[in-house]
Amino acid sequence: MPRERDPLVVSRVIGDVLDHFNRSIAIRVIYNSREVANGCDLRPSAVVNQPRVELGGNDLRTLYTLVMVDPDAPSPSEPNLREYLHWLLTDVNATRGNAVRQEIVSYESPRPTVGIHRLVFVLFRQVGRQTIDAPGWRQNFITRDFAELYNLGLPVAAVYFNSQRERATGGRRQ
């Protein structure tokens, strides 16, 4: 796919969060029965519980690190908490589901209050089992710096969805 038509480029995920990379593995992120596709809209109520993550391939020896961030926190027009870390897993392998993994930072469901937020899942190939420490805070996480610190290199896969505050139901009738 030409770079200018790549949804990660069009949405500025590549640029704001990641550098250009070559996808080398398939990743599926599934909330309940809804699979995340680049640019799809998911309501906060649909992403309360952590998703199921499936990786392509059947090499159980290869391990991956998964990062989930919001580059639009607290607001797309003033993302001064960019990137907000929602989830961090290591030692993920190609088994179906989240069977083999270490949760370094527990899943925190997105709750955007202003604007449309991009929630980005980034997958890195690990060199082997390694110790990765939880950052001291979730806000101002920098995926590029994290990958450099732990020698993870460029991502091998990424996918994102959009989410925004849900409108209240009910209210006064006019």
Buried (B, 14 or more C-beta within 10 A) or exposed (E): EEEEEBBBBEBEBBEBBBEEBEBEBBBBBEBEEBBBEBBBEBEBEBBEEBBBBBBEEEEEEBBBBBBBBBBBBBBBEEBEBBBBBBBBBBBBBBEEEBEEBBBBBEBBBBBBEBBEBBBBBBBBBBEEEEEBEEBEEBBEBBBBEBBEEBEBEBBBBBBBBBBBBEEEEEEEEE
